[in-house]
Amino acid sequence: MHGLKSATKRQSAYGKQLREKQKVKRLYGIAERQLKNYFKKAYQQKGATSLNLLRLLELRFDNVLYLLRLVPSRPTAKQIIRHGFVKVNGKKMTIPSFSLKVGSDVMLGEKAVKMPKIQGWLAKQEGEAPKWLEKQGTAGKVIRLPERDEIPNEIAENLIIEFYLR
């Protein structure tokens, strides 16, 4: 009886936009300020702002490591990056939000490969890396920018753009 009103109540446009923004923040594990900065950067780039925003999020170091199926989750990717177990273009990188570019090489370090959790994950690994990434063993490479249809997440990026443009 008391909950009936809220169940039939329609969500406002602002509520939909906010929900979508929060979903993306949780999915990628980023803070509000980071997402806002990604939006500003995407807005300033040439082309569609929504595609630029998704590309910036997909090309994050921790996300690429996860998409290459070298780690079981994005939080695990953040942790092993923070501990310095992963290299980008042969150099140790400890910043999960580092933005990779086309041609960037990502490689698990020796310590990471020896970790039982990572060994177990690599042994039972399921799924393939997206077509815009190339994987060889415990290494991978960004071969091109992702297209919208290659980003599998059910994200309504237009709602996020509308949220930040108000």
Long-range contacts (C-beta under 8 A, 24 or more apart in sequence): 13-162, 14-163, 14-166, 16-159, 17-159, 17-160, 17-162, 17-163, 18-163, 20-155, 20-156, 20-159, 20-160, 20-163, 21-159, 21-160, 21-163, 23-155, 24-57, 24-155, 24-160, 27-153, 27-155, 28-57, 28-60, 28-63, 28-74, 29-62, 29-74, 29-75, 29-78, 30-57, 30-60, 30-97, 34-97, 35-160, 36-164, 39-160, 39-161, 39-164, 43-164, 49-161, 50-157, 50-158, 50-160, 50-161, 51-148, 51-157, 53-157, 53-160, 53-161, 54-146, 54-148, 54-151, 54-155, 54-157, 55-145, 55-146, 56-99, 58-146, 58-151, 59-99, 59-100, 59-101, 59-142, 59-145, 59-146, 60-96, 60-97, 60-98, 60-99, 60-100, 61-86, 61-88, 61-93, 61-95, 61-96, 61-97, 61-98, 61-99, 61-100, 61-106, 62-96, 62-97, 64-100, 64-104, 64-106, 64-133, 64-140, 64-142, 65-106, 67-129, 67-130, 67-133, 68-106, 68-129, 68-133, 68-135, 68-140, 69-125, 69-126, 69-127, 69-128, 69-129, 69-135, 70-106, 70-108, 70-118, 70-122, 70-135, 70-138, 70-140, 71-118, 71-121, 72-117, 72-121, 76-117, 80-108, 80-112, 80-115, 80-118, 84-109, 85-109, 85-111, 85-112, 85-115, 86-112, 100-142, 101-142, 102-142, 102-143, 102-144, 102-145, 103-141, 103-142, 103-143, 104-141, 104-142, 105-139, 105-140, 105-141, 106-139, 106-140, 106-141, 106-142, 107-138, 107-139, 107-140, 108-138, 108-139, 112-138, 113-138
